[in-house]
Amino acid sequence: MNAKAQQKMIVIRAILTVICFAGGFVVPLLFLLAAFFASTIYNIVDPKPDPPVDAW
């Protein structure tokens, strides 16, 4: 394997590593954002009535 091909492999591996690392960080973040927005939208669309103060 000549030096140029080896350098190309290192660059590709570095890019893949960065993508995997960023993906592993971004996906949970997106999931949390999606859950937050879903709950917010659900509360706007279907507001729950306030619980009565004198429940007893």
N, CA, C and O atoms as a CHARMM CRD file, in Angstrom:
* protein
*
  224
    1    1 MET  N      0.85400  -1.18700   0.00000 PROA 1      0.00000
    2    1 MET  CA     0.00000   0.00000   0.00000 PROA 1      0.00000
    3    1 MET  C      0.89200   1.24000   0.00000 PROA 1      0.00000
    4    1 MET  O      1.70600   1.42500   0.90500 PROA 1      0.00000
    5    2 ASN  N      0.73700   2.08000  -1.01000 PROA 2      0.00000
    6    2 ASN  CA     1.61700   3.24500  -1.08700 PROA 2      0.00000
    7    2 ASN  C      1.14000   4.34400  -0.13700 PROA 2      0.00000
    8    2 ASN  O      0.04700   4.27800   0.42400 PROA 2      0.00000
    9    3 ALA  N      1.98500   5.34200   0.02200 PROA 3      0.00000
   10    3 ALA  CA     1.74500   6.37000   1.04300 PROA 3      0.00000
   11    3 ALA  C      0.46600   7.15300   0.76000 PROA 3      0.00000
   12    3 ALA  O     -0.25600   7.52600   1.68500 PROA 3      0.00000
   13    4 LYS  N      0.18700   7.40300  -0.53200 PROA 4      0.00000
   14    4 LYS  CA    -0.98600   8.21500  -0.86700 PROA 4      0.00000
   15    4 LYS  C     -2.27000   7.47800  -0.48200 PROA 4      0.00000
   16    4 LYS  O     -3.18800   8.07500   0.08200 PROA 4      0.00000
   17    5 ALA  N     -2.33000   6.19200  -0.78600 PROA 5      0.00000
   18    5 ALA  CA    -3.51200   5.39600  -0.44600 PROA 5      0.00000
   19    5 ALA  C     -3.68000   5.31400   1.06400 PROA 5      0.00000
   20    5 ALA  O     -4.79600   5.36500   1.58000 PROA 5      0.00000
   21    6 GLN  N     -2.55600   5.18500   1.76900 PROA 6      0.00000
   22    6 GLN  CA    -2.60600   5.09900   3.22800 PROA 6      0.00000
   23    6 GLN  C     -3.14400   6.40700   3.81500 PROA 6      0.00000
   24    6 GLN  O     -3.94900   6.39800   4.74700 PROA 6      0.00000
   25    7 GLN  N     -2.68700   7.52400   3.25500 PROA 7      0.00000
   26    7 GLN  CA    -3.15500   8.83100   3.72900 PROA 7      0.00000
   27    7 GLN  C     -4.65800   8.96200   3.49300 PROA 7      0.00000
   28    7 GLN  O     -5.38900   9.47000   4.34300 PROA 7      0.00000
   29    8 LYS  N     -5.10800   8.49900   2.32900 PROA 8      0.00000
   30    8 LYS  CA    -6.53200   8.55800   2.00500 PROA 8      0.00000
   31    8 LYS  C     -7.33400   7.74100   3.01200 PROA 8      0.00000
   32    8 LYS  O     -8.39000   8.17400   3.47400 PROA 8      0.00000
   33    9 MET  N     -6.82600   6.55400   3.34900 PROA 9      0.00000
   34    9 MET  CA    -7.51300   5.69500   4.31700 PROA 9      0.00000
   35    9 MET  C     -7.62400   6.39200   5.66600 PROA 9      0.00000
   36    9 MET  O     -8.67300   6.34300   6.31000 PROA 9      0.00000
   37   10 ILE  N     -6.54400   7.04000   6.09400 PROA 10     0.00000
   38   10 ILE  CA    -6.54400   7.72800   7.39200 PROA 10     0.00000
   39   10 ILE  C     -7.58900   8.84000   7.38400 PROA 10     0.00000
   40   10 ILE  O     -8.32200   9.01100   8.35700 PROA 10     0.00000
   41   11 VAL  N     -7.65900   9.59700   6.28700 PROA 11     0.00000
   42   11 VAL  CA    -8.62400  10.69900   6.19000 PROA 11     0.00000
   43   11 VAL  C    -10.04500  10.15300   6.23700 PROA 11     0.00000
   44   11 VAL  O    -10.89700  10.67700   6.95400 PROA 11     0.00000
   45   12 ILE  N    -10.29600   9.08400   5.45900 PROA 12     0.00000
   46   12 ILE  CA   -11.64000   8.49300   5.43300 PROA 12     0.00000
   47   12 ILE  C    -12.01400   7.98300   6.81500 PROA 12     0.00000
   48   12 ILE  O    -13.13900   8.17200   7.27700 PROA 12     0.00000
   49   13 ARG  N    -11.05400   7.33200   7.47100 PROA 13     0.00000
   50   13 ARG  CA   -11.32400   6.79100   8.80900 PROA 13     0.00000
   51   13 ARG  C    -11.62000   7.92100   9.79200 PROA 13     0.00000
   52   13 ARG  O    -12.50600   7.79400  10.63700 PROA 13     0.00000
   53   14 ALA  N    -10.88500   9.01800   9.68400 PROA 14     0.00000
   54   14 ALA  CA   -11.11200  10.16000  10.57400 PROA 14     0.00000
   55   14 ALA  C    -12.50500  10.74400  10.35000 PROA 14     0.00000
   56   14 ALA  O    -13.21300  11.06200  11.30500 PROA 14     0.00000
   57   15 ILE  N    -12.89400  10.88200   9.08000 PROA 15     0.00000
   58   15 ILE  CA   -14.21600  11.43400   8.76800 PROA 15     0.00000
   59   15 ILE  C    -15.30600  10.52400   9.31800 PROA 15     0.00000
   60   15 ILE  O    -16.27700  10.99400   9.91000 PROA 15     0.00000
   61   16 LEU  N    -15.14000   9.21400   9.11900 PROA 16     0.00000
   62   16 LEU  CA   -16.13400   8.26100   9.62200 PROA 16     0.00000
   63   16 LEU  C    -16.22900   8.33300  11.14200 PROA 16     0.00000
   64   16 LEU  O    -17.32100   8.28200  11.70900 PROA 16     0.00000
   65   17 THR  N    -15.08000   8.45000  11.79400 PROA 17     0.00000
   66   17 THR  CA   -15.06800   8.53700  13.25800 PROA 17     0.00000
   67   17 THR  C    -15.83400   9.77100  13.72400 PROA 17     0.00000
   68   17 THR  O    -16.63000   9.70200  14.66100 PROA 17     0.00000
   69   18 VAL  N    -15.58500  10.90300  13.05800 PROA 18     0.00000
   70   18 VAL  CA   -16.26600  12.15100  13.42600 PROA 18     0.00000
   71   18 VAL  C    -17.76700  12.01800  13.21000 PROA 18     0.00000
   72   18 VAL  O    -18.56200  12.44300  14.04900 PROA 18     0.00000
   73   19 ILE  N    -18.15700  11.41900  12.06600 PROA 19     0.00000
   74   19 ILE  CA   -19.58900  11.25600  11.76900 PROA 19     0.00000
   75   19 ILE  C    -20.24300  10.36700  12.82400 PROA 19     0.00000
   76   19 ILE  O    -21.32800  10.67300  13.31900 PROA 19     0.00000
   77   20 CYS  N    -19.57200   9.26300  13.16400 PROA 20     0.00000
   78   20 CYS  CA   -20.13700   8.34500  14.16100 PROA 20     0.00000
   79   20 CYS  C    -20.26700   9.03800  15.51600 PROA 20     0.00000
   80   20 CYS  O    -21.28300   8.89800  16.19600 PROA 20     0.00000
   81   21 PHE  N    -19.23400   9.78400  15.90200 PROA 21     0.00000
   82   21 PHE  CA   -19.25000  10.47100  17.19400 PROA 21     0.00000
   83   21 PHE  C    -20.35700  11.51800  17.22800 PROA 21     0.00000
   84   21 PHE  O    -21.11200  11.61300  18.19600 PROA 21     0.00000
   85   22 ALA  N    -20.44000  12.31100  16.14100 PROA 22     0.00000
   86   22 ALA  CA   -21.47000  13.35600  16.06900 PROA 22     0.00000
   87   22 ALA  C    -22.85200  12.72000  16.05400 PROA 22     0.00000
   88   22 ALA  O    -23.77100  13.20900  16.71100 PROA 22     0.00000
   89   23 GLY  N    -23.00200  11.62800  15.30400 PROA 23     0.00000
   90   23 GLY  CA   -24.28800  10.93600  15.24800 PROA 23     0.00000
   91   23 GLY  C    -24.69500  10.41900  16.60900 PROA 23     0.00000
   92   23 GLY  O    -25.85200  10.54500  17.00900 PROA 23     0.00000
   93   24 GLY  N    -23.74600   9.83700  17.32300 PROA 24     0.00000
   94   24 GLY  CA   -24.03800   9.30500  18.64500 PROA 24     0.00000
   95   24 GLY  C    -24.43400  10.39600  19.62500 PROA 24     0.00000
   96   24 GLY  O    -25.12900  10.13400  20.60700 PROA 24     0.00000
   97   25 PHE  N    -23.98800  11.62600  19.35700 PROA 25     0.00000
   98   25 PHE  CA   -24.33200  12.74200  20.24200 PROA 25     0.00000
   99   25 PHE  C    -25.63000  13.41300  19.80900 PROA 25     0.00000
  100   25 PHE  O    -26.43200  13.83000  20.64500 PROA 25     0.00000
  101   26 VAL  N    -25.83400  13.51500  18.48600 PROA 26     0.00000
  102   26 VAL  CA   -26.97500  14.27500  17.95800 PROA 26     0.00000
  103   26 VAL  C    -28.27400  13.48800  18.06200 PROA 26     0.00000
  104   26 VAL  O    -29.32800  14.06000  18.34100 PROA 26     0.00000
  105   27 VAL  N    -28.20500  12.17500  17.83800 PROA 27     0.00000
  106   27 VAL  CA   -29.43900  11.36900  17.81500 PROA 27     0.00000
  107   27 VAL  C    -30.19200  11.43800  19.14800 PROA 27     0.00000
  108   27 VAL  O    -31.39700  11.68700  19.13300 PROA 27     0.00000
  109   28 PRO  N    -29.53500  11.22800  20.31000 PROA 28     0.00000
  110   28 PRO  CA   -30.27200  11.35200  21.57600 PROA 28     0.00000
  111   28 PRO  C    -30.81100  12.76700  21.78100 PROA 28     0.00000
  112   28 PRO  O    -31.89600  12.95500  22.33000 PROA 28     0.00000
  113   29 LEU  N    -30.03100  13.76600  21.32800 PROA 29     0.00000
  114   29 LEU  CA   -30.46300  15.15800  21.46300 PROA 29     0.00000
  115   29 LEU  C    -31.73600  15.39600  20.65900 PROA 29     0.00000
  116   29 LEU  O    -32.68300  16.01600  21.14200 PROA 29     0.00000
  117   30 LEU  N    -31.74500  14.88900  19.41000 PROA 30     0.00000
  118   30 LEU  CA   -32.93600  15.01700  18.56800 PROA 30     0.00000
  119   30 LEU  C    -34.11000  14.29400  19.20300 PROA 30     0.00000
  120   30 LEU  O    -35.24500  14.77100  19.16800 PROA 30     0.00000
  121   31 PHE  N    -33.82100  13.12900  19.78600 PROA 31     0.00000
  122   31 PHE  CA   -34.89200  12.34500  20.40800 PROA 31     0.00000
  123   31 PHE  C    -35.50500  13.12200  21.57400 PROA 31     0.00000
  124   31 PHE  O    -36.72500  13.15900  21.72900 PROA 31     0.00000
  125   32 LEU  N    -34.65100  13.74000  22.38900 PROA 32     0.00000
  126   32 LEU  CA   -35.14000  14.53500  23.51900 PROA 32     0.00000
  127   32 LEU  C    -35.95900  15.72800  23.02500 PROA 32     0.00000
  128   32 LEU  O    -37.02300  16.02800  23.56700 PROA 32     0.00000
  129   33 LEU  N    -35.44800  16.40600  21.98700 PROA 33     0.00000
  130   33 LEU  CA   -36.17900  17.54500  21.43000 PROA 33     0.00000
  131   33 LEU  C    -37.53300  17.10900  20.89200 PROA 33     0.00000
  132   33 LEU  O    -38.54200  17.78000  21.10900 PROA 33     0.00000
  133   34 ALA  N    -37.54900  15.98200  20.18700 PROA 34     0.00000
  134   34 ALA  CA   -38.80700  15.48300  19.62200 PROA 34     0.00000
  135   34 ALA  C    -39.80000  15.17000  20.73500 PROA 34     0.00000
  136   34 ALA  O    -40.98200  15.49700  20.62700 PROA 34     0.00000
  137   35 ALA  N    -39.32100  14.53800  21.80100 PROA 35     0.00000
  138   35 ALA  CA   -40.20400  14.20300  22.92200 PROA 35     0.00000
  139   35 ALA  C    -40.73900  15.48100  23.57700 PROA 35     0.00000
  140   35 ALA  O    -41.91600  15.56500  23.92500 PROA 35     0.00000
  141   36 PHE  N    -39.86600  16.46300  23.73800 PROA 36     0.00000
  142   36 PHE  CA   -40.26600  17.73100  24.35900 PROA 36     0.00000
  143   36 PHE  C    -41.33100  18.43500  23.51700 PROA 36     0.00000
  144   36 PHE  O    -42.35300  18.88500  24.03500 PROA 36     0.00000
  145   37 PHE  N    -41.07200  18.52300  22.20200 PROA 37     0.00000
  146   37 PHE  CA   -42.02900  19.18800  21.31800 PROA 37     0.00000
  147   37 PHE  C    -43.33900  18.42500  21.26400 PROA 37     0.00000
  148   37 PHE  O    -44.41300  19.02700  21.23100 PROA 37     0.00000
  149   38 ALA  N    -43.25400  17.09800  21.25400 PROA 38     0.00000
  150   38 ALA  CA   -44.47200  16.28900  21.19900 PROA 38     0.00000
  151   38 ALA  C    -45.33300  16.54900  22.43300 PROA 38     0.00000
  152   38 ALA  O    -46.54500  16.72600  22.31800 PROA 38     0.00000
  153   39 SER  N    -44.71400  16.57200  23.60900 PROA 39     0.00000
  154   39 SER  CA   -45.48400  16.80300  24.83400 PROA 39     0.00000
  155   39 SER  C    -46.05500  18.22300  24.84900 PROA 39     0.00000
  156   39 SER  O    -47.18700  18.43600  25.28300 PROA 39     0.00000
  157   40 THR  N    -45.26400  19.19400  24.37400 PROA 40     0.00000
  158   40 THR  CA   -45.74000  20.58000  24.34200 PROA 40     0.00000
  159   40 THR  C    -46.92700  20.72200  23.40100 PROA 40     0.00000
  160   40 THR  O    -47.94400  21.31900  23.75400 PROA 40     0.00000
  161   41 ILE  N    -46.78900  20.16400  22.19400 PROA 41     0.00000
  162   41 ILE  CA   -47.87400  20.25400  21.20800 PROA 41     0.00000
  163   41 ILE  C    -49.10600  19.53200  21.73600 PROA 41     0.00000
  164   41 ILE  O    -50.23100  20.00400  21.56900 PROA 41     0.00000
  165   42 TYR  N    -48.88600  18.38500  22.37300 PROA 42     0.00000
  166   42 TYR  CA   -50.01500  17.61800  22.91300 PROA 42     0.00000
  167   42 TYR  C    -50.74700  18.43700  23.97700 PROA 42     0.00000
  168   42 TYR  O    -51.97600  18.42200  24.04000 PROA 42     0.00000
  169   43 ASN  N    -49.99300  19.14600  24.80500 PROA 43     0.00000
  170   43 ASN  CA   -50.61800  19.98000  25.84200 PROA 43     0.00000
  171   43 ASN  C    -51.39800  21.13300  25.22400 PROA 43     0.00000
  172   43 ASN  O    -52.43800  21.53000  25.74800 PROA 43     0.00000
  173   44 ILE  N    -50.90000  21.67600  24.10800 PROA 44     0.00000
  174   44 ILE  CA   -51.60100  22.78100  23.45100 PROA 44     0.00000
  175   44 ILE  C    -52.88300  22.26100  22.79300 PROA 44     0.00000
  176   44 ILE  O    -53.94300  22.87700  22.90200 PROA 44     0.00000
  177   45 VAL  N    -52.76800  21.12000  22.11200 PROA 45     0.00000
  178   45 VAL  CA   -53.91600  20.57300  21.38100 PROA 45     0.00000
  179   45 VAL  C    -54.96600  20.04900  22.34900 PROA 45     0.00000
  180   45 VAL  O    -56.16400  20.25400  22.15400 PROA 45     0.00000
  181   46 ASP  N    -54.50400  19.37200  23.39300 PROA 46     0.00000
  182   46 ASP  CA   -55.43800  18.72500  24.32500 PROA 46     0.00000
  183   46 ASP  C    -55.11800  19.18100  25.74400 PROA 46     0.00000
  184   46 ASP  O    -54.55400  18.41100  26.52200 PROA 46     0.00000
  185   47 PRO  N    -55.46700  20.42600  26.10000 PROA 47     0.00000
  186   47 PRO  CA   -55.12000  20.91100  27.44100 PROA 47     0.00000
  187   47 PRO  C    -55.91900  20.17400  28.50500 PROA 47     0.00000
  188   47 PRO  O    -57.13600  20.01400  28.40600 PROA 47     0.00000
  189   48 LYS  N    -55.20100  19.73500  29.51400 PROA 48     0.00000
  190   48 LYS  CA   -55.87800  19.03200  30.60600 PROA 48     0.00000
  191   48 LYS  C    -56.50500  20.07000  31.53400 PROA 48     0.00000
  192   48 LYS  O    -55.88600  21.10000  31.80600 PROA 48     0.00000
  193   49 PRO  N    -57.70300  19.82500  32.01800 PROA 49     0.00000
  194   49 PRO  CA   -58.29600  20.76200  32.97200 PROA 49     0.00000
  195   49 PRO  C    -57.50100  20.75800  34.27300 PROA 49     0.00000
  196   49 PRO  O    -56.94700  19.73500  34.67400 PROA 49     0.00000
  197   50 ASP  N    -57.45300  21.90400  34.91500 PROA 50     0.00000
  198   50 ASP  CA   -56.72800  21.99200  36.18100 PROA 50     0.00000
  199   50 ASP  C    -57.41600  21.10100  37.21100 PROA 50     0.00000
  200   50 ASP  O    -58.64500  21.04600  37.26500 PROA 50     0.00000
  201   51 PRO  N    -56.62600  20.40600  38.02500 PROA 51     0.00000
  202   51 PRO  CA   -57.24900  19.57100  39.05000 PROA 51     0.00000
  203   51 PRO  C    -57.99400  20.45500  40.04600 PROA 51     0.00000
  204   51 PRO  O    -57.48600  21.50900  40.42600 PROA 51     0.00000
  205   52 PRO  N    -59.17100  20.05100  40.46900 PROA 52     0.00000
  206   52 PRO  CA   -59.91700  20.87700  41.42600 PROA 52     0.00000
  207   52 PRO  C    -59.14400  21.02200  42.72900 PROA 52     0.00000
  208   52 PRO  O    -58.52700  20.07200  43.21100 PROA 52     0.00000
  209   53 VAL  N    -59.18700  22.22300  43.29000 PROA 53     0.00000
  210   53 VAL  CA   -58.42300  22.49600  44.50800 PROA 53     0.00000
  211   53 VAL  C    -59.02700  21.72800  45.68300 PROA 53     0.00000
  212   53 VAL  O    -58.30700  21.11700  46.47300 PROA 53     0.00000
  213   54 ASP  N    -60.37100  21.76800  45.78800 PROA 54     0.00000
  214   54 ASP  CA   -61.02000  21.07000  46.90500 PROA 54     0.00000
  215   54 ASP  C    -61.47100  19.68100  46.42200 PROA 54     0.00000
  216   54 ASP  O    -62.65600  19.41200  46.22200 PROA 54     0.00000
  217   55 ALA  N    -60.45600  18.81300  46.24700 PROA 55     0.00000
  218   55 ALA  CA   -60.74700  17.47100  45.73900 PROA 55     0.00000
  219   55 ALA  C    -61.40300  16.61500  46.82500 PROA 55     0.00000
  220   55 ALA  O    -62.07300  15.62600  46.52400 PROA 55     0.00000
  221   56 TRP  N    -61.21000  16.99500  48.06900 PROA 56     0.00000
  222   56 TRP  CA   -61.73300  16.14800  49.15500 PROA 56     0.00000
  223   56 TRP  C    -63.22700  16.35200  49.31900 PROA 56     0.00000
  224   56 TRP  O    -63.84500  15.72600  50.18200 PROA 56     0.00000
